[in-house]
Amino acid sequence: KRVIDEVTVEAANQEDIDNTIKVMGGEDWEMWIDALKEADVLADNFKTTAYTYIGKELTWPIYGHATIGKAKEDLDRATQAIKESTKGLNGEAYVSSLNAVVTQASSAIPIMPLYISALFKVMKADGTYEGTIEQIHSLFTENLYGETPRFDEGGHLFQNYKELEDDVQARVQHVWDSVDTDTIDELTDYVGYHNEFLRLFGFGIDSVDYEQDVNPDVAISQLID
């Protein structure tokens, strides 16, 4: 909803941290690669990547230095473990640091809806905004399979370089410091953010008649029992 408010988030305990690492860390990634290696279906010189978001000063308190940050540290651990376990195949494992995007998860995290709305306003004005699909296409062509991939200081594939430009961050910070409930539509792209959120669930699409009755019981051809 179009209301800017302040919230206080209690610090996580160790159980919270452990659970977050379990869900968002690199264990599943390792297990998948181990299973593929055990099945002998990994090609020589294969590449694998995990997506992450870290951001900069405005988002570091949540993504970089808090509980979620611990899970992201575990992704870095998993990167090294995968490289070690697949060195006989010359496997490459990377964490890819991406731009902020609208997801069900990011929408539930304090500060992110407002930050993303401000970021979209700035990047769309600059012509540098990319949707999720466009961003991943750029990741593959520029970095994962590019001749001169970019890396950040943490050794991640640096795909969020447009978001983290000093000028972009300064303008987002200015919006952050200035915006309130009355000016949210003027200073941010909350409308664009909200539309992307609706589309995650199949809503907000002009060509769809949401008043039309739909039969949810549809036979699926070639379904394997």
KETILO-490365 format. One record per atom (N, C-alpha, C): residue number from 1; residue in three letters; atom name; x, y, z. Coordinates in steps of 0.1 Angstrom, whole numbers, plus 2048, in hexadecimal, padded with zeros to 3 digits. Example, Ala and Ser with C-alpha at 12.3 -4.5 7.8 and 13.67 -1.06 7.14 Angstrom:
R;1;ALA;N;884;7C7;84E
R;1;ALA;CA;87B;7D3;84E
R;1;ALA;C;884;7DF;84E
R;2;SER;N;880;7EA;847
R;2;SER;CA;889;7F5;847
R;2;SER;C;881;800;84F
END
This chain:
R;1;LYS;N;808;7F4;800
R;1;LYS;CA;800;800;800
R;1;LYS;C;809;80C;800
R;2;ARG;N;803;818;7FC
R;2;ARG;CA;80B;824;7FA
R;2;ARG;C;80C;82B;807
R;3;VAL;N;813;825;811
R;3;VAL;CA;815;82C;81E
R;3;VAL;C;823;829;822
R;4;ILE;N;82A;834;825
R;4;ILE;CA;838;833;82A
R;4;ILE;C;838;834;839
R;5;ASP;N;83D;82A;840
R;5;ASP;CA;83D;829;84E
R;5;ASP;C;84B;825;853
R;6;GLU;N;84D;826;860
R;6;GLU;CA;859;821;866
R;6;GLU;C;856;814;86E
R;7;VAL;N;85F;80B;86D
R;7;VAL;CA;85E;7FE;874
R;7;VAL;C;86B;7FB;87B
R;8;THR;N;86A;7F4;886
R;8;THR;CA;876;7EF;88D
R;8;THR;C;876;7E0;88C
R;9;VAL;N;882;7DA;887
R;9;VAL;CA;883;7CC;886
R;9;VAL;C;88C;7C7;891
R;10;GLU;N;887;7BD;898
R;10;GLU;CA;88F;7B7;8A3
R;10;GLU;C;89B;7AF;89E
R;11;ALA;N;8A5;7AF;8A5
R;11;ALA;CA;8B1;7A7;8A1
R;11;ALA;C;8AE;799;8A1
R;12;ALA;N;8B4;791;898
R;12;ALA;CA;8B1;783;897
R;12;ALA;C;8BA;77C;8A2
R;13;ASN;N;8B4;770;8A6
R;13;ASN;CA;8BC;768;8AF
R;13;ASN;C;8C3;75E;8A6
R;14;GLN;N;8CB;755;8AD
R;14;GLN;CA;8D3;74C;8A5
R;14;GLN;C;8CB;742;89D
R;15;GLU;N;8C0;73E;8A3
R;15;GLU;CA;8B7;735;89C
R;15;GLU;C;8B1;73B;88F
R;16;ASP;N;8AE;748;890
R;16;ASP;CA;8A9;74F;884
R;16;ASP;C;8B4;750;879
R;17;ILE;N;8C1;752;87E
R;17;ILE;CA;8CC;753;875
R;17;ILE;C;8CE;746;86E
R;18;ASP;N;8CE;73B;876
R;18;ASP;CA;8D0;72D;870
R;18;ASP;C;8C5;72A;866
R;19;ASN;N;8B9;72D;869
R;19;ASN;CA;8AE;72A;860
R;19;ASN;C;8AF;732;853
R;20;THR;N;8B3;73E;854
R;20;THR;CA;8B5;747;848
R;20;THR;C;8C0;741;83F
R;21;ILE;N;8CB;73D;846
R;21;ILE;CA;8D6;737;83E
R;21;ILE;C;8D1;72A;837
R;22;LYS;N;8C9;722;83E
R;22;LYS;CA;8C4;716;839
R;22;LYS;C;8BB;718;82C
R;23;VAL;N;8B3;723;82D
R;23;VAL;CA;8AA;726;822
R;23;VAL;C;8B1;72D;816
R;24;MET;N;8B9;737;81A
R;24;MET;CA;8BF;740;810
R;24;MET;C;8CE;73E;80D
R;25;GLY;N;8D4;735;814
R;25;GLY;CA;8E2;733;812
R;25;GLY;C;8E6;72A;807
R;26;GLY;N;8F2;724;807
R;26;GLY;CA;8F6;71D;7FB
R;26;GLY;C;8F5;70E;7FC
R;27;GLU;N;8EF;709;807
R;27;GLU;CA;8EF;6FA;809
R;27;GLU;C;8E8;6F3;7FD
R;28;ASP;N;8DC;6F8;7F9
R;28;ASP;CA;8D4;6F2;7EE
R;28;ASP;C;8DC;6F2;7E1
R;29;TRP;N;8E3;6FD;7DF
R;29;TRP;CA;8EB;6FF;7D3
R;29;TRP;C;8F6;6F4;7D3
R;30;GLU;N;8FD;6F2;7DE
R;30;GLU;CA;907;6E8;7DF
R;30;GLU;C;901;6DA;7DC
R;31;MET;N;8F6;6D7;7E2
R;31;MET;CA;8EF;6CA;7E1
R;31;MET;C;8EC;6C7;7D3
R;32;TRP;N;8E7;6D1;7CB
R;32;TRP;CA;8E3;6CF;7BD
R;32;TRP;C;8F0;6CC;7B5
R;33;ILE;N;8FA;6D3;7B7
R;33;ILE;CA;907;6D1;7B0
R;33;ILE;C;90D;6C3;7B3
R;34;ASP;N;90C;6C0;7C0
R;34;ASP;CA;911;6B3;7C4
R;34;ASP;C;909;6A7;7BE
R;35;ALA;N;8FC;6A9;7BD
R;35;ALA;CA;8F3;69F;7B7
R;35;ALA;C;8F6;69E;7A8
R;36;LEU;N;8F8;6A9;7A1
R;36;LEU;CA;8FB;6A9;793
R;36;LEU;C;908;6A2;790
R;37;LYS;N;912;6A5;799
R;37;LYS;CA;91F;69F;797
R;37;LYS;C;91E;690;79A
R;38;GLU;N;917;68C;7A4
R;38;GLU;CA;915;67E;7A7
R;38;GLU;C;90F;676;79B
R;39;ALA;N;905;67D;795
R;39;ALA;CA;8FF;677;789
R;39;ALA;C;907;678;77C
R;40;ASP;N;912;67E;77D
R;40;ASP;CA;91B;67F;772
R;40;ASP;C;915;687;766
R;41;VAL;N;90E;692;769
R;41;VAL;CA;907;699;75E
R;41;VAL;C;90D;6A8;75E
R;42;LEU;N;917;6AB;765
R;42;LEU;CA;91D;6B8;764
R;42;LEU;C;928;6B8;759
R;43;ALA;N;927;6C2;750
R;43;ALA;CA;930;6C3;745
R;43;ALA;C;93E;6C9;74A
R;44;ASP;N;948;6C6;743
R;44;ASP;CA;955;6CD;746
R;44;ASP;C;953;6DC;744
R;45;ASN;N;959;6E3;74C
R;45;ASN;CA;959;6F2;74B
R;45;ASN;C;94B;6F8;74D
R;46;PHE;N;942;6F0;754
R;46;PHE;CA;935;6F5;757
R;46;PHE;C;935;702;760
R;47;LYS;N;92A;709;75F
R;47;LYS;CA;929;715;767
R;47;LYS;C;91C;715;76F
R;48;THR;N;91D;719;77B
R;48;THR;CA;911;71A;784
R;48;THR;C;911;727;78B
R;49;THR;N;905;72D;78E
R;49;THR;CA;905;73A;795
R;49;THR;C;8F9;73A;79E
R;50;ALA;N;8FA;741;7A9
R;50;ALA;CA;8EF;744;7B2
R;50;ALA;C;8ED;753;7B2
R;51;TYR;N;8E1;757;7B2
R;51;TYR;CA;8DD;765;7B2
R;51;TYR;C;8DD;76B;7C0
R;52;THR;N;8E2;777;7C1
R;52;THR;CA;8E1;77D;7CE
R;52;THR;C;8DE;78C;7CD
R;53;TYR;N;8DA;792;7D7
R;53;TYR;CA;8D8;7A1;7D8
R;53;TYR;C;8DF;7A6;7E4
R;54;ILE;N;8E7;7B0;7E3
R;54;ILE;CA;8EE;7B6;7EE
R;54;ILE;C;8EB;7C5;7EF
R;55;GLY;N;8EC;7CC;7E4
R;55;GLY;CA;8E9;7DA;7E4
R;55;GLY;C;8F5;7E3;7EA
R;56;LYS;N;8F1;7EE;7EF
R;56;LYS;CA;8FB;7F7;7F5
R;56;LYS;C;8F6;7FD;802
R;57;GLU;N;8FA;809;806
R;57;GLU;CA;8F8;80E;814
R;57;GLU;C;8E9;80D;818
R;58;LEU;N;8E0;811;80F
R;58;LEU;CA;8D2;811;814
R;58;LEU;C;8CD;803;817
R;59;THR;N;8D2;7F9;810
R;59;THR;CA;8CD;7EB;812
R;59;THR;C;8D6;7E2;81A
R;60;TRP;N;8E2;7E7;81D
R;60;TRP;CA;8EB;7DE;824
R;60;TRP;C;8E6;7DA;832
R;61;PRO;N;8DF;7E3;839
R;61;PRO;CA;8DB;7DF;847
R;61;PRO;C;8D2;7D3;846
R;62;ILE;N;8CB;7D0;83B
R;62;ILE;CA;8C3;7C4;83A
R;62;ILE;C;8CA;7B9;832
R;63;TYR;N;8D0;7BD;826
R;63;TYR;CA;8D5;7B3;81E
R;63;TYR;C;8E4;7AF;820
R;64;GLY;N;8EB;7B9;824
R;64;GLY;CA;8FA;7B7;825
R;64;GLY;C;8FE;7B3;833
R;65;HIS;N;8F9;7B9;83E
R;65;HIS;CA;8FE;7B7;84B
R;65;HIS;C;8F5;7B0;855
R;66;ALA;N;8E9;7AD;851
R;66;ALA;CA;8DF;7A7;85A
R;66;ALA;C;8DE;798;857
R;67;THR;N;8D3;792;85C
R;67;THR;CA;8D1;784;85B
R;67;THR;C;8D2;77F;84C
R;68;ILE;N;8CB;786;843
R;68;ILE;CA;8CC;782;835
R;68;ILE;C;8DA;782;830
R;69;GLY;N;8E2;78B;835
R;69;GLY;CA;8F0;78C;832
R;69;GLY;C;8F8;77F;835
R;70;LYS;N;8F4;779;840
R;70;LYS;CA;8FB;76D;844
R;70;LYS;C;8F8;762;83A
R;71;ALA;N;8EC;761;835
R;71;ALA;CA;8E9;758;82A
R;71;ALA;C;8F1;75A;81E
R;72;LYS;N;8F3;767;81B
R;72;LYS;CA;8FB;76B;80F
R;72;LYS;C;90A;767;811
R;73;GLU;N;90F;768;81D
R;73;GLU;CA;91C;763;820
R;73;GLU;C;91D;754;81D
R;74;ASP;N;912;74D;820
R;74;ASP;CA;913;73F;81E
R;74;ASP;C;913;73B;80F
R;75;LEU;N;90D;744;807
R;75;LEU;CA;90E;742;7F9
R;75;LEU;C;91C;743;7F4
R;76;ASP;N;924;74C;7FA
R;76;ASP;CA;932;74E;7F7
R;76;ASP;C;93A;741;7FB
R;77;ARG;N;936;73C;807
R;77;ARG;CA;93C;72F;80B
R;77;ARG;C;939;724;801
R;78;ALA;N;92D;723;7FD
R;78;ALA;CA;929;719;7F3
R;78;ALA;C;930;71A;7E6
R;79;THR;N;932;726;7E2
R;79;THR;CA;93A;728;7D5
R;79;THR;C;947;722;7D6
R;80;GLN;N;94F;724;7E1
R;80;GLN;CA;95C;71E;7E2
R;80;GLN;C;95B;70E;7E3
R;81;ALA;N;951;70A;7EA
R;81;ALA;CA;94F;6FB;7EC
R;81;ALA;C;94C;6F5;7DE
R;82;ILE;N;944;6FB;7D6
R;82;ILE;CA;941;6F5;7C9
R;82;ILE;C;94D;6F5;7C0
R;83;LYS;N;954;700;7C0
R;83;LYS;CA;960;701;7B8
R;83;LYS;C;96A;6F6;7BC
R;84;GLU;N;96B;6F3;7C9
R;84;GLU;CA;975;6E9;7CD
R;84;GLU;C;970;6DB;7C9
R;85;SER;N;963;6D9;7CB
R;85;SER;CA;95E;6CB;7C8
R;85;SER;C;95D;6C8;7B9
R;86;THR;N;95D;6D2;7B1
R;86;THR;CA;95C;6D0;7A2
R;86;THR;C;969;6D4;79B
R;87;LYS;N;974;6D6;7A2
R;87;LYS;CA;980;6DA;79B
R;87;LYS;C;985;6D1;791
R;88;GLY;N;982;6C4;792
R;88;GLY;CA;985;6BA;788
R;88;GLY;C;97E;6BC;77B
R;89;LEU;N;973;6C3;77B
R;89;LEU;CA;96B;6C7;76F
R;89;LEU;C;96E;6D5;76B
R;90;ASN;N;977;6DC;772
R;90;ASN;CA;979;6EA;76F
R;90;ASN;C;96C;6F2;770
R;91;GLY;N;964;6EE;77A
R;91;GLY;CA;957;6F5;77C
R;91;GLY;C;959;703;781
R;92;GLU;N;94F;70C;77D
R;92;GLU;CA;950;71A;782
R;92;GLU;C;943;71D;789
R;93;ALA;N;944;722;795
R;93;ALA;CA;939;726;79E
R;93;ALA;C;93A;734;7A2
R;94;TYR;N;92F;73B;7A0
R;94;TYR;CA;92F;74A;7A3
R;94;TYR;C;922;74D;7AB
R;95;VAL;N;923;757;7B3
R;95;VAL;CA;918;75E;7B8
R;95;VAL;C;916;76B;7B0
R;96;SER;N;90A;76D;7AA
R;96;SER;CA;907;779;7A2
R;96;SER;C;900;783;7AA
R;97;SER;N;905;78F;7AB
R;97;SER;CA;8FF;79A;7B2
R;97;SER;C;8F7;7A2;7A9
R;98;LEU;N;8E9;7A2;7AB
R;98;LEU;CA;8E0;7A8;7A1
R;98;LEU;C;8DA;7B4;7A7
R;99;ASN;N;8D3;7BC;79D
R;99;ASN;CA;8CC;7C7;7A1
R;99;ASN;C;8C0;7C3;7AA
R;100;ALA;N;8BB;7CD;7B1
R;100;ALA;CA;8AE;7CB;7B9
R;100;ALA;C;8A3;7C8;7AF
R;101;VAL;N;89B;7BE;7B2
R;101;VAL;CA;88F;7BB;7AA
R;101;VAL;C;883;7B9;7B3
R;102;VAL;N;877;7B9;7AC
R;102;VAL;CA;86B;7B6;7B4
R;102;VAL;C;869;7A7;7B4
R;103;THR;N;869;7A2;7C0
R;103;THR;CA;866;794;7C3
R;103;THR;C;85D;793;7CF
R;104;GLN;N;857;788;7D1
R;104;GLN;CA;84E;786;7DD
R;104;GLN;C;857;787;7E9
R;105;ALA;N;863;783;7E9
R;105;ALA;CA;86C;784;7F4
R;105;ALA;C;870;792;7F7
R;106;SER;N;875;799;7ED
R;106;SER;CA;87A;7A7;7EF
R;106;SER;C;86E;7B0;7F4
R;107;SER;N;862;7AD;7EF
R;107;SER;CA;857;7B5;7F3
R;107;SER;C;853;7B4;802
R;108;ALA;N;857;7AA;808
R;108;ALA;CA;854;7A7;816
R;108;ALA;C;85F;7AC;81F
R;109;ILE;N;86A;7B1;81A
R;109;ILE;CA;875;7B6;822
R;109;ILE;C;874;7C5;825
R;110;PRO;N;875;7C9;831
R;110;PRO;CA;874;7D7;834
R;110;PRO;C;87E;7DF;82C
R;111;ILE;N;87A;7EB;828
R;111;ILE;CA;881;7F5;820
R;111;ILE;C;881;7F2;811
R;112;MET;N;881;7E5;80D
R;112;MET;CA;883;7E2;7FF
R;112;MET;C;879;7E7;7F5
R;113;PRO;N;86C;7E7;7F8
R;113;PRO;CA;862;7EC;7EF
R;113;PRO;C;864;7FB;7EC
R;114;LEU;N;867;803;7F6
R;114;LEU;CA;86A;811;7F4
R;114;LEU;C;877;813;7ED
R;115;TYR;N;881;80C;7F1
R;115;TYR;CA;88E;80D;7EA
R;115;TYR;C;88D;809;7DB
R;116;ILE;N;886;7FE;7D8
R;116;ILE;CA;885;7FA;7CA
R;116;ILE;C;87D;804;7C2
R;117;SER;N;873;80A;7C8
R;117;SER;CA;86A;814;7C1
R;117;SER;C;873;820;7BE
R;118;ALA;N;87B;824;7C7
R;118;ALA;CA;884;830;7C4
R;118;ALA;C;88E;82C;7BA
R;119;LEU;N;894;820;7BB
R;119;LEU;CA;89E;81C;7B1
R;119;LEU;C;898;81B;7A3
R;120;PHE;N;88C;816;7A2
R;120;PHE;CA;886;815;795
R;120;PHE;C;884;823;78F
R;121;LYS;N;880;82C;797
R;121;LYS;CA;87E;83A;792
R;121;LYS;C;88B;83F;78C
R;122;VAL;N;896;83D;793
R;122;VAL;CA;8A3;843;78F
R;122;VAL;C;8A8;83B;782
R;123;MET;N;8A8;82E;783
R;123;MET;CA;8AD;826;777
R;123;MET;C;8A5;828;76B
R;124;LYS;N;898;829;76C
R;124;LYS;CA;88F;82B;760
R;124;LYS;C;892;838;75A
R;125;ALA;N;894;842;763
R;125;ALA;CA;898;850;75E
R;125;ALA;C;8A5;850;756
R;126;ASP;N;8AE;847;75A
R;126;ASP;CA;8BB;846;754
R;126;ASP;C;8BB;83C;748
R;127;GLY;N;8B0;835;746
R;127;GLY;CA;8B0;82B;73B
R;127;GLY;C;8B8;81E;73E
R;128;THR;N;8BB;81C;74B
R;128;THR;CA;8C3;810;74F
R;128;THR;C;8BB;805;756
R;129;TYR;N;8AE;808;758
R;129;TYR;CA;8A6;7FE;75E
R;129;TYR;C;8A5;7F1;756
R;130;GLU;N;8A6;7E6;75D
R;130;GLU;CA;8A4;7D9;756
R;130;GLU;C;89B;7D0;75E
R;131;GLY;N;891;7CA;758
R;131;GLY;CA;889;7C0;75E
R;131;GLY;C;891;7B4;762
R;132;THR;N;88A;7AB;768
R;132;THR;CA;891;79E;76D
R;132;THR;C;897;797;761
R;133;ILE;N;890;795;757
R;133;ILE;CA;894;78D;74B
R;133;ILE;C;8A0;794;744
R;134;GLU;N;89E;7A1;742
R;134;GLU;CA;8A9;7A9;73C
R;134;GLU;C;8B6;7A8;744
R;135;GLN;N;8B4;7A9;751
R;135;GLN;CA;8C0;7A9;75A
R;135;GLN;C;8C8;79C;759
R;136;ILE;N;8C0;791;759
R;136;ILE;CA;8C7;784;758
R;136;ILE;C;8CD;782;74A
R;137;HIS;N;8C7;787;740
R;137;HIS;CA;8CD;786;733
R;137;HIS;C;8DA;78D;733
R;138;SER;N;8DA;799;739
R;138;SER;CA;8E7;7A1;73A
R;138;SER;C;8F1;799;742
R;139;LEU;N;8ED;793;74D
R;139;LEU;CA;8F6;78B;755
R;139;LEU;C;8FD;780;74D
R;140;PHE;N;8F6;779;745
R;140;PHE;CA;8FB;76E;73D
R;140;PHE;C;904;774;732
R;141;THR;N;900;77E;72B
R;141;THR;CA;908;783;720
R;141;THR;C;914;78C;724
R;142;GLU;N;913;793;72F
R;142;GLU;CA;91E;79C;733
R;142;GLU;C;927;795;73D
R;143;ASN;N;922;78D;745
R;143;ASN;CA;92B;788;750
R;143;ASN;C;92D;779;750
R;144;LEU;N;922;771;751
R;144;LEU;CA;924;763;752
R;144;LEU;C;92B;75D;746
R;145;TYR;N;927;762;73A
R;145;TYR;CA;92D;75D;72E
R;145;TYR;C;934;768;726
R;146;GLY;N;936;773;72D
R;146;GLY;CA;93D;77F;726
R;146;GLY;C;94C;77D;726
R;147;GLU;N;953;784;71D
R;147;GLU;CA;961;783;71C
R;147;GLU;C;968;78B;728
R;148;THR;N;962;795;72D
R;148;THR;CA;968;79D;738
R;148;THR;C;95E;79F;743
R;149;PRO;N;95B;794;74B
R;149;PRO;CA;951;795;755
R;149;PRO;C;956;79F;760
R;150;ARG;N;94C;7A5;766
R;150;ARG;CA;94E;7AF;771
R;150;ARG;C;94D;7A7;77E
R;151;PHE;N;955;7AA;788
R;151;PHE;CA;954;7A5;795
R;151;PHE;C;954;7B0;79F
R;152;ASP;N;94D;7AE;7AA
R;152;ASP;CA;94D;7B8;7B5
R;152;ASP;C;958;7B4;7BF
R;153;GLU;N;959;7BC;7C9
R;153;GLU;CA;964;7BA;7D3
R;153;GLU;C;963;7AC;7DA
R;154;GLY;N;957;7A7;7DA
R;154;GLY;CA;955;79A;7E1
R;154;GLY;C;957;78E;7D8
R;155;GLY;N;95A;791;7CB
R;155;GLY;CA;95C;786;7C1
R;155;GLY;C;950;781;7BB
R;156;HIS;N;945;789;7BC
R;156;HIS;CA;938;785;7B6
R;156;HIS;C;938;78B;7A8
R;157;LEU;N;931;784;79F
R;157;LEU;CA;92E;78A;792
R;157;LEU;C;926;797;794
R;158;PHE;N;92B;7A2;78F
R;158;PHE;CA;926;7B0;793
R;158;PHE;C;91C;7B4;788
R;159;GLN;N;910;7AF;789
R;159;GLN;CA;905;7B3;780
R;159;GLN;C;8FD;7BF;784
R;160;ASN;N;8FF;7C3;791
R;160;ASN;CA;8F7;7CF;796
R;160;ASN;C;8FF;7DC;796
R;161;TYR;N;908;7DC;78C
R;161;TYR;CA;911;7E8;78C
R;161;TYR;C;909;7F5;788
R;162;LYS;N;8FE;7F4;781
R;162;LYS;CA;8F6;800;77D
R;162;LYS;C;8EF;805;789
R;163;GLU;N;8EA;7FC;792
R;163;GLU;CA;8E3;800;79E
R;163;GLU;C;8EC;807;7A8
R;164;LEU;N;8F9;802;7A8
R;164;LEU;CA;902;807;7B3
R;164;LEU;C;90B;812;7AF
R;165;GLU;N;908;818;7A3
R;165;GLU;CA;910;824;79F
R;165;GLU;C;90D;82F;7A9
R;166;ASP;N;917;836;7AD
R;166;ASP;CA;916;841;7B7
R;166;ASP;C;90B;84B;7B4
R;167;ASP;N;90A;84F;7A8
R;167;ASP;CA;900;859;7A5
R;167;ASP;C;8F2;853;7A7
R;168;VAL;N;8F0;846;7A3
R;168;VAL;CA;8E3;840;7A5
R;168;VAL;C;8DF;83F;7B3
R;169;GLN;N;8E9;83A;7BB
R;169;GLN;CA;8E7;838;7CA
R;169;GLN;C;8E4;846;7D0
R;170;ALA;N;8EB;850;7CC
R;170;ALA;CA;8E9;85E;7D2
R;170;ALA;C;8DB;863;7CF
R;171;ARG;N;8D6;860;7C3
R;171;ARG;CA;8C8;865;7C0
R;171;ARG;C;8BE;85C;7C7
R;172;VAL;N;8C0;850;7C8
R;172;VAL;CA;8B7;847;7D0
R;172;VAL;C;8B7;84C;7DF
R;173;GLN;N;8C3;84F;7E4
R;173;GLN;CA;8C4;854;7F2
R;173;GLN;C;8BC;861;7F4
R;174;HIS;N;8BD;869;7EA
R;174;HIS;CA;8B5;876;7EA
R;174;HIS;C;8A6;874;7EB
R;175;VAL;N;8A2;86A;7E2
R;175;VAL;CA;893;867;7E3
R;175;VAL;C;890;861;7F1
R;176;TRP;N;898;858;7F5
R;176;TRP;CA;896;852;802
R;176;TRP;C;894;85C;80D
R;177;ASP;N;89D;866;80D
R;177;ASP;CA;89D;870;818
R;177;ASP;C;891;87A;816
R;178;SER;N;88B;87B;80A
R;178;SER;CA;881;885;808
R;178;SER;C;873;880;807
R;179;VAL;N;871;873;804
R;179;VAL;CA;864;86E;801
R;179;VAL;C;85C;86C;80D
R;180;ASP;N;84F;86E;80C
R;180;ASP;CA;845;86A;816
R;180;ASP;C;839;865;80F
R;181;THR;N;82F;861;817
R;181;THR;CA;823;85B;811
R;181;THR;C;81C;864;807
R;182;ASP;N;81C;871;809
R;182;ASP;CA;816;87A;7FF
R;182;ASP;C;81D;87B;7F2
R;183;THR;N;82A;879;7F2
R;183;THR;CA;833;87B;7E6
R;183;THR;C;838;86E;7E0
R;184;ILE;N;833;863;7E5
R;184;ILE;CA;839;856;7E0
R;184;ILE;C;837;854;7D1
R;185;ASP;N;82B;858;7CB
R;185;ASP;CA;829;856;7BD
R;185;ASP;C;831;860;7B5
R;186;GLU;N;834;86B;7BA
R;186;GLU;CA;83C;875;7B3
R;186;GLU;C;84A;872;7B3
R;187;LEU;N;850;86E;7BE
R;187;LEU;CA;85E;86C;7C0
R;187;LEU;C;863;85E;7BD
R;188;THR;N;85A;854;7BD
R;188;THR;CA;85E;847;7BA
R;188;THR;C;856;841;7AF
R;189;ASP;N;85A;835;7AB
R;189;ASP;CA;852;82D;7A1
R;189;ASP;C;84A;822;7A8
R;190;TYR;N;843;826;7B3
R;190;TYR;CA;83B;81C;7BA
R;190;TYR;C;831;816;7B1
R;191;VAL;N;82B;81D;7A8
R;191;VAL;CA;821;817;79E
R;191;VAL;C;828;80C;797
R;192;GLY;N;834;80E;791
R;192;GLY;CA;83A;804;78A
R;192;GLY;C;83E;7F8;793
R;193;TYR;N;842;7FB;79F
R;193;TYR;CA;845;7F0;7A8
R;193;TYR;C;839;7E8;7AB
R;194;HIS;N;82E;7EF;7AE
R;194;HIS;CA;821;7E8;7B1
R;194;HIS;C;81D;7DF;7A6
R;195;ASN;N;81E;7E5;799
R;195;ASN;CA;819;7DD;78E
R;195;ASN;C;822;7D0;78C
R;196;GLU;N;82F;7D1;78E
R;196;GLU;CA;838;7C6;78D
R;196;GLU;C;834;7BB;798
R;197;PHE;N;831;7C0;7A4
R;197;PHE;CA;82D;7B7;7AF
R;197;PHE;C;820;7AF;7AB
R;198;LEU;N;816;7B6;7A5
R;198;LEU;CA;80A;7B0;7A1
R;198;LEU;C;80D;7A5;797
R;199;ARG;N;816;7A8;78D
R;199;ARG;CA;819;79F;783
R;199;ARG;C;81F;792;788
R;200;LEU;N;826;793;793
R;200;LEU;CA;82B;786;799
R;200;LEU;C;821;77C;79B
R;201;PHE;N;814;780;79D
R;201;PHE;CA;80A;777;7A0
R;201;PHE;C;7FF;776;794
R;202;GLY;N;803;77B;789
R;202;GLY;CA;7FA;77B;77D
R;202;GLY;C;7F0;786;77D
R;203;PHE;N;7F1;790;785
R;203;PHE;CA;7E7;79B;785
R;203;PHE;C;7ED;7A7;77E
R;204;GLY;N;7E4;7B1;77B
R;204;GLY;CA;7E9;7BD;776
R;204;GLY;C;7EC;7BC;767
R;205;ILE;N;7E7;7B2;760
R;205;ILE;CA;7EA;7B1;752
R;205;ILE;C;7DE;7B5;74A
R;206;ASP;N;7E0;7BF;741
R;206;ASP;CA;7D4;7C6;73B
R;206;ASP;C;7CC;7BC;732
R;207;SER;N;7D3;7B2;72C
R;207;SER;CA;7CC;7A9;723
R;207;SER;C;7C4;79E;72A
R;208;VAL;N;7C5;79D;737
R;208;VAL;CA;7BE;793;73E
R;208;VAL;C;7B1;799;744
R;209;ASP;N;7A6;792;742
R;209;ASP;CA;799;795;748
R;209;ASP;C;797;78E;755
R;210;TYR;N;79A;795;760
R;210;TYR;CA;799;78E;76D
R;210;TYR;C;78B;78B;772
R;211;GLU;N;781;791;76B
R;211;GLU;CA;773;78E;76F
R;211;GLU;C;76E;781;769
R;212;GLN;N;775;77C;75F
R;212;GLN;CA;770;770;758
R;212;GLN;C;772;764;760
R;213;ASP;N;768;75B;760
R;213;ASP;CA;769;74E;767
R;213;ASP;C;773;746;761
R;214;VAL;N;77B;73E;769
R;214;VAL;CA;785;736;765
R;214;VAL;C;784;728;76B
R;215;ASN;N;785;71E;763
R;215;ASN;CA;784;710;768
R;215;ASN;C;792;70C;76D
R;216;PRO;N;794;70A;77A
R;216;PRO;CA;7A1;706;77E
R;216;PRO;C;7A4;6F8;77C
R;217;ASP;N;79B;6EF;778
R;217;ASP;CA;79D;6E1;776
R;217;ASP;C;79F;6DF;768
R;218;VAL;N;7AC;6DF;764
R;218;VAL;CA;7B0;6DE;756
R;218;VAL;C;7B9;6D2;754
R;219;ALA;N;7B5;6C9;74B
R;219;ALA;CA;7BD;6BD;748
R;219;ALA;C;7CB;6C2;742
R;220;ILE;N;7D5;6BB;747
R;220;ILE;CA;7E3;6BE;742
R;220;ILE;C;7E7;6B2;739
R;221;SER;N;7EA;6B5;72C
R;221;SER;CA;7ED;6AB;723
R;221;SER;C;7FB;6A5;726
R;222;GLN;N;7FD;699;723
R;222;GLN;CA;80A;692;725
R;222;GLN;C;80F;692;734
R;223;LEU;N;805;693;73D
R;223;LEU;CA;809;693;74B
R;223;LEU;C;80D;685;74F
R;224;ILE;N;819;684;756
R;224;ILE;CA;81E;677;75B
R;224;ILE;C;819;675;769
R;225;ASP;N;812;66A;76B
R;225;ASP;CA;80D;667;778
R;225;ASP;C;818;663;782
END
